[in-house]
Amino acid sequence: MRSRLLRPLFPLLAAIPLIVAACGGGNSNNGSGPASGGTISGAGSSFAQPIYDEWGSRFKNKAGTTVNYNPIGSGGGIAQFTANTVDFGATDAAMKDSEVQAAQKRGQPVHVPTVFGAVTISYNVAGIQKGLKLDGATAADIFLGKVTKWNDPAIAKLNPGVSLPGKGITVVHRSDESGTTALFTSFLADYSPEWKSKVGSDKTVKWPTGTGAKGNAGVAGGIKQTDGAIGYVEQAYALQNNFTTADVKNKAGKFVPPTLASTSAAGQGLSVPADLRFSAINSPGPDAYPIASATFVIVYEDMCKAGKSKDTAQRIVNFLNYGLGAGQDVAKQLQYAPLPASLRDKSQAKVDGLQCSGTSLKKASY
């Protein structure tokens, strides 16, 4: 009697795994995709920290993978990538030839553009509203220490009708090795022969004047705390701190504010090489903000030959697929511009070409 009573339960019990699979298996992004779970580590650009932190949080919810990102600056990111102490590096300025050569001892580095962002010229001056007009030559003279007062004729000429105070200018700049610095100094060098010859453009330079601070957050804090201060700050930090930012004269002669639209415009019409190491500084578009750039994740083409496990390599690919997929819409929420479609396709092709010991990695859709 007992066996006859239990027998009808057997088909039901057998069906339970199928029911669970149907409920949980319809979304392969919820911890059941290839190499889901686990941890990956990255380091570098503080410019990109807000977006990578947000991507990491959302990606963990989808794939169960923790992304530990350390915003130590682009120079540090390249150094740790080359030393193989992180799973991926991050930089706002593409690696120089010498940096690529140093990294090639472990394999071929690959640049993956992720989003576009802007470097603002931010200031804190009582009585001066957002939208002060500056051009590259005047900005260079400020950071050279030649223009020292806010009512200097060079600034006044660009801003007719604006009441400028005679307050002294305090320059705040990065103290660490930074891709944001490389972008900003490249912009200044394009408009100031003196800057180009005396200071140059790189991730770190010998500043003629001013006070150094670490990271975008450090510069943002220095500006916020000092009346009369000016510095260069990534757009997301400027917005988070409600900074006043300058409208900057672009290559077409138009004064442009650092907005999502003008940052996106900087990504249009660029000449992009096959290795995707490009710069969008002084983009030729008429509506382009002139101090904008893509930010890059750098990984090895064959990550397993470079020393990563297959699971780690797969998790990196999963994270990049998320960033180039659903992450592009998230970017707009944080005041980063999504990649233009043509560049996004090129970036995705780089990710699709990543390998483990000569074998292509799986592509999970997020």
C-alpha positions as CSV (number, residue, x, y, z in Angstrom):
1,M,0.0,0.0,0.0
2,R,2.8,2.4,0.9
3,S,4.7,1.9,-2.3
4,R,1.5,2.4,-4.4
5,L,0.9,5.8,-2.5
6,L,4.5,7.0,-3.2
7,R,4.7,5.9,-6.8
8,P,2.7,8.9,-8.2
9,L,5.1,11.3,-6.5
10,F,8.1,10.0,-8.5
11,P,7.3,11.8,-11.8
12,L,6.7,15.0,-9.8
13,L,10.0,14.8,-7.9
14,A,11.8,14.1,-11.2
15,A,10.3,17.2,-12.7
16,I,11.4,19.5,-10.0
17,P,15.0,20.0,-11.4
18,L,13.4,20.8,-14.8
19,I,11.0,23.4,-13.2
20,V,14.0,25.0,-11.4
21,A,16.0,25.1,-14.5
22,A,13.1,26.7,-16.4
23,C,12.8,29.4,-13.7
24,G,16.5,30.1,-13.3
25,G,18.0,29.1,-16.6
26,G,16.1,31.4,-18.9
27,N,18.6,34.2,-18.1
28,S,22.2,33.0,-18.7
29,N,23.3,36.4,-17.2
30,N,22.2,35.6,-13.7
31,G,25.4,33.8,-12.5
32,S,25.0,30.9,-14.9
33,G,27.0,32.2,-17.9
34,P,30.5,31.0,-18.9
35,A,32.9,31.4,-16.0
36,S,30.3,33.3,-13.9
37,G,31.2,34.2,-10.3
38,G,34.7,34.7,-9.1
39,T,36.7,37.9,-9.1
40,I,38.7,40.0,-11.6
41,S,41.0,43.0,-10.8
42,G,41.8,46.2,-12.7
43,A,43.7,49.4,-12.0
44,G,44.4,52.7,-13.7
45,S,42.4,55.7,-14.8
46,S,40.6,57.7,-12.2
47,F,38.8,59.4,-15.1
48,A,37.0,56.1,-15.7
49,Q,36.4,55.1,-12.0
50,P,32.8,56.2,-11.8
51,I,31.7,54.2,-14.9
52,Y,33.8,51.1,-14.1
53,D,32.6,51.0,-10.5
54,E,29.0,51.2,-11.7
55,W,29.5,48.6,-14.4
56,G,31.2,46.4,-11.8
57,S,28.2,46.7,-9.5
58,R,25.6,45.9,-12.2
59,F,27.8,43.2,-13.7
60,K,28.0,41.4,-10.3
61,N,24.2,41.4,-10.1
62,K,24.1,39.8,-13.6
63,A,27.0,37.4,-13.6
64,G,28.0,37.0,-10.0
65,T,31.5,38.2,-10.7
66,T,33.2,40.8,-8.5
67,V,35.2,43.5,-10.3
68,N,37.8,45.1,-8.0
69,Y,39.0,48.4,-9.6
70,N,41.7,50.6,-8.1
71,P,41.8,54.2,-9.5
72,I,45.5,54.8,-9.2
73,G,45.9,56.8,-12.4
74,S,46.5,55.8,-16.0
75,G,50.3,55.6,-15.5
76,G,49.9,53.2,-12.6
77,G,47.4,51.2,-14.6
78,I,49.8,50.7,-17.4
79,A,52.6,49.8,-15.0
80,Q,50.5,47.2,-13.1
81,F,49.2,45.8,-16.4
82,T,52.8,45.4,-17.6
83,A,53.9,43.9,-14.3
84,N,50.9,41.5,-14.6
85,T,49.7,42.3,-11.1
86,V,46.2,43.1,-12.3
87,D,43.9,41.3,-14.8
88,F,43.3,44.5,-16.8
89,G,44.8,48.0,-17.0
90,A,42.9,51.2,-17.7
91,T,44.2,54.4,-19.3
92,D,42.8,57.5,-20.8
93,A,45.7,58.1,-23.1
94,A,46.7,55.1,-25.4
95,M,49.9,53.4,-24.6
96,K,53.0,54.9,-26.2
97,D,55.1,52.7,-28.5
98,S,57.7,52.3,-25.7
99,E,55.0,51.2,-23.3
100,V,53.6,48.7,-25.8
101,Q,57.1,47.3,-26.3
102,A,57.7,46.9,-22.6
103,A,54.4,45.0,-22.2
104,Q,55.1,42.7,-25.2
105,K,57.4,40.5,-23.1
106,R,54.1,38.8,-22.0
107,G,52.2,39.0,-25.2
108,Q,50.4,41.5,-27.5
109,P,48.6,44.3,-25.6
110,V,45.1,45.1,-26.9
111,H,43.4,48.5,-26.5
112,V,39.6,48.3,-26.0
113,P,37.9,51.8,-26.1
114,T,35.0,51.7,-23.6
115,V,33.3,55.1,-23.4
116,F,34.0,58.8,-24.2
117,G,34.5,61.3,-21.4
118,A,35.4,65.0,-21.2
119,V,38.1,66.8,-19.2
120,T,36.6,70.1,-17.9
121,I,38.4,73.3,-17.0
122,S,36.7,73.8,-13.7
123,Y,37.0,76.8,-11.4
124,N,35.8,78.2,-8.1
125,V,35.5,82.0,-8.2
126,A,32.8,83.9,-6.3
127,G,30.9,86.0,-8.8
128,I,31.8,84.1,-12.0
129,Q,29.1,82.0,-13.3
130,K,29.3,78.7,-15.3
131,G,30.3,79.2,-18.9
132,L,33.3,81.5,-18.7
133,K,34.9,81.4,-22.1
134,L,38.5,80.2,-22.4
135,D,40.6,79.3,-25.4
136,G,43.7,77.0,-25.5
137,A,46.3,79.8,-25.6
138,T,44.8,81.6,-22.5
139,A,44.4,78.3,-20.6
140,A,48.0,77.5,-21.3
141,D,49.1,81.0,-20.0
142,I,47.1,80.4,-16.8
143,F,48.8,77.0,-16.2
144,L,52.2,78.5,-17.2
145,G,51.7,81.1,-14.4
146,K,51.7,84.0,-16.8
147,V,48.0,84.9,-16.3
148,T,47.7,85.3,-12.5
149,K,44.5,87.4,-11.9
150,W,40.9,86.6,-12.9
151,N,40.5,90.0,-14.5
152,D,43.6,89.7,-16.7
153,P,43.0,91.3,-20.1
154,A,43.4,87.9,-21.9
155,I,40.4,86.5,-20.0
156,A,38.5,89.8,-20.2
157,K,38.9,89.9,-24.0
158,L,37.2,86.5,-24.3
159,N,34.4,87.5,-22.0
160,P,33.1,90.9,-22.9
161,G,30.4,92.2,-20.5
162,V,31.4,89.8,-17.7
163,S,32.5,91.4,-14.4
164,L,35.7,89.7,-13.5
165,P,37.2,90.0,-10.0
166,G,40.8,91.0,-9.4
167,K,41.3,87.8,-7.3
168,G,44.4,85.8,-7.7
169,I,44.3,82.5,-9.6
170,T,45.3,79.3,-7.8
171,V,46.2,76.5,-10.2
172,V,45.4,72.9,-9.0
173,H,46.8,70.0,-11.0
174,R,47.4,66.3,-10.8
175,S,50.4,65.1,-8.8
176,D,50.2,61.4,-9.9
177,E,50.9,59.9,-13.3
178,S,47.6,60.5,-15.1
179,G,46.0,60.0,-18.5
180,T,43.8,63.0,-17.7
181,T,47.0,65.0,-17.5
182,A,48.2,63.6,-20.9
183,L,44.9,64.7,-22.5
184,F,44.8,68.2,-21.0
185,T,48.5,68.9,-21.7
186,S,48.1,67.7,-25.3
187,F,45.3,70.2,-25.7
188,L,47.4,73.0,-24.3
189,A,50.4,72.1,-26.4
190,D,48.3,72.3,-29.6
191,Y,47.6,76.0,-28.9
192,S,50.7,77.2,-27.1
193,P,54.2,76.9,-28.6
194,E,55.6,77.9,-25.2
195,W,53.8,75.2,-23.4
196,K,54.8,72.6,-26.1
197,S,58.5,73.6,-25.8
198,K,58.8,74.2,-22.0
199,V,56.4,71.7,-20.5
200,G,55.2,69.3,-23.2
201,S,52.4,66.7,-23.0
202,D,52.6,63.5,-21.0
203,K,50.9,61.6,-18.2
204,T,53.2,63.6,-15.8
205,V,54.9,66.9,-16.5
206,K,56.9,69.5,-14.6
207,W,54.2,72.1,-13.7
208,P,55.4,75.7,-13.9
209,T,52.9,76.7,-11.1
210,G,50.2,75.4,-8.9
211,T,49.4,72.8,-6.2
212,G,49.4,69.1,-6.9
213,A,46.6,66.7,-5.8
214,K,46.2,63.0,-6.3
215,G,43.5,61.7,-8.7
216,N,40.5,63.5,-10.2
217,A,38.9,63.4,-6.7
218,G,42.0,65.2,-5.2
219,V,41.9,67.9,-7.8
220,A,38.2,68.3,-7.5
221,G,38.6,68.6,-3.7
222,G,41.3,71.2,-4.1
223,I,39.2,73.4,-6.4
224,K,36.1,73.1,-4.2
225,Q,38.0,74.2,-1.1
226,T,39.9,77.2,-2.6
227,D,38.2,80.4,-3.8
228,G,40.0,81.5,-6.9
229,A,41.1,78.0,-7.9
230,I,41.2,76.5,-11.4
231,G,42.1,73.0,-12.5
232,Y,41.2,70.2,-14.9
233,V,38.7,67.6,-13.8
234,E,36.9,64.8,-15.5
235,Q,33.4,65.6,-16.3
236,A,31.7,63.2,-13.9
237,Y,33.6,64.6,-11.0
238,A,32.8,68.2,-12.0
239,L,29.1,67.3,-12.2
240,Q,29.1,65.4,-8.9
241,N,30.7,68.5,-7.2
242,N,28.4,70.9,-9.0
243,F,31.4,72.8,-10.4
244,T,31.4,75.8,-12.6
245,T,33.1,74.8,-15.9
246,A,34.4,76.8,-18.8
247,D,33.1,76.8,-22.3
248,V,36.3,76.0,-24.3
249,K,37.0,77.2,-27.9
250,N,37.2,74.2,-30.3
251,K,39.1,73.7,-33.5
252,A,36.2,75.1,-35.5
253,G,36.4,78.4,-33.5
254,K,33.2,77.7,-31.4
255,F,33.0,78.0,-27.6
256,V,31.6,74.7,-26.5
257,P,30.4,73.5,-23.0
258,P,31.4,70.1,-21.8
259,T,28.1,68.3,-22.3
260,L,27.2,64.7,-23.2
261,A,26.3,65.9,-26.7
262,S,29.5,67.8,-27.3
263,T,31.5,64.9,-25.9
264,S,29.7,62.5,-28.3
265,A,30.4,64.9,-31.1
266,A,34.2,64.6,-30.4
267,G,33.9,60.9,-31.3
268,Q,32.6,61.6,-34.8
269,G,34.8,61.7,-37.9
270,L,38.0,60.5,-36.2
271,S,40.7,58.7,-38.1
272,V,41.1,55.5,-36.0
273,P,44.1,53.2,-36.6
274,A,43.8,49.4,-36.6
275,D,45.2,49.1,-33.1
276,L,42.6,51.6,-31.8
277,R,45.3,53.8,-30.2
278,F,43.8,57.2,-31.1
279,S,43.2,60.6,-29.6
280,A,40.1,62.7,-29.8
281,I,41.7,65.9,-28.5
282,N,40.8,68.8,-30.7
283,S,38.4,66.7,-32.7
284,P,37.5,68.5,-36.0
285,G,33.7,68.4,-35.5
286,P,32.1,71.8,-35.4
287,D,30.1,70.9,-32.2
288,A,32.9,68.9,-30.6
289,Y,34.1,69.7,-27.1
290,P,37.9,69.9,-27.6
291,I,39.2,68.2,-24.5
292,A,37.4,64.8,-24.9
293,S,38.7,61.3,-25.2
294,A,37.9,57.7,-25.2
295,T,39.1,55.8,-22.2
296,F,40.7,52.3,-22.8
297,V,40.8,49.0,-21.1
298,I,44.1,47.2,-21.9
299,V,44.4,43.4,-21.9
300,Y,46.6,40.8,-23.5
301,E,45.3,39.3,-26.8
302,D,46.1,35.8,-25.4
303,M,45.5,36.2,-21.7
304,C,46.3,32.6,-20.8
305,K,49.7,32.8,-22.5
306,A,50.2,36.0,-20.4
307,G,49.6,34.0,-17.2
308,K,45.8,34.2,-16.6
309,S,43.7,31.2,-15.9
310,K,41.0,30.3,-18.5
311,D,38.2,31.3,-16.1
312,T,39.8,34.7,-15.4
313,A,40.2,35.3,-19.1
314,Q,36.6,34.4,-19.7
315,R,35.4,36.7,-16.9
316,I,37.4,39.6,-18.4
317,V,35.7,39.0,-21.7
318,N,32.3,38.7,-20.0
319,F,32.9,42.1,-18.3
320,L,34.0,43.8,-21.5
321,N,31.0,42.3,-23.4
322,Y,28.7,43.8,-20.7
323,G,30.5,47.2,-20.9
324,L,30.1,47.3,-24.7
325,G,26.5,46.1,-24.5
326,A,24.2,47.2,-21.7
327,G,26.9,49.2,-20.2
328,Q,26.7,51.8,-23.0
329,D,23.3,52.9,-21.8
330,V,24.6,53.1,-18.2
331,A,27.4,55.4,-19.4
332,K,24.9,58.1,-20.3
333,Q,23.5,58.1,-16.8
334,L,26.9,58.9,-15.4
335,Q,27.7,61.7,-18.0
336,Y,29.9,59.6,-20.2
337,A,29.2,59.4,-23.9
338,P,28.6,55.9,-25.5
339,L,31.0,54.9,-28.2
340,P,29.9,55.9,-31.7
341,A,28.5,52.9,-33.5
342,S,31.5,52.5,-35.9
343,L,34.0,52.6,-33.0
344,R,31.9,50.3,-30.8
345,D,32.0,47.7,-33.6
346,K,35.8,48.0,-33.8
347,S,36.1,47.7,-30.0
348,Q,33.8,44.7,-29.9
349,A,35.9,43.1,-32.6
350,K,39.0,43.4,-30.4
351,V,37.1,41.7,-27.5
352,D,35.9,39.0,-29.9
353,G,39.5,38.3,-30.8
354,L,40.7,37.7,-27.3
355,Q,42.0,34.2,-26.6
356,C,43.1,31.6,-24.1
357,S,46.1,29.6,-25.4
358,G,45.1,30.2,-29.0
359,T,41.4,29.3,-28.5
360,S,38.6,31.9,-28.8
361,L,36.6,32.6,-25.6
362,K,32.9,32.2,-25.3
363,K,30.7,35.3,-25.8
364,A,28.0,35.7,-23.2
365,S,25.4,38.4,-24.0
366,Y,24.6,41.0,-21.2
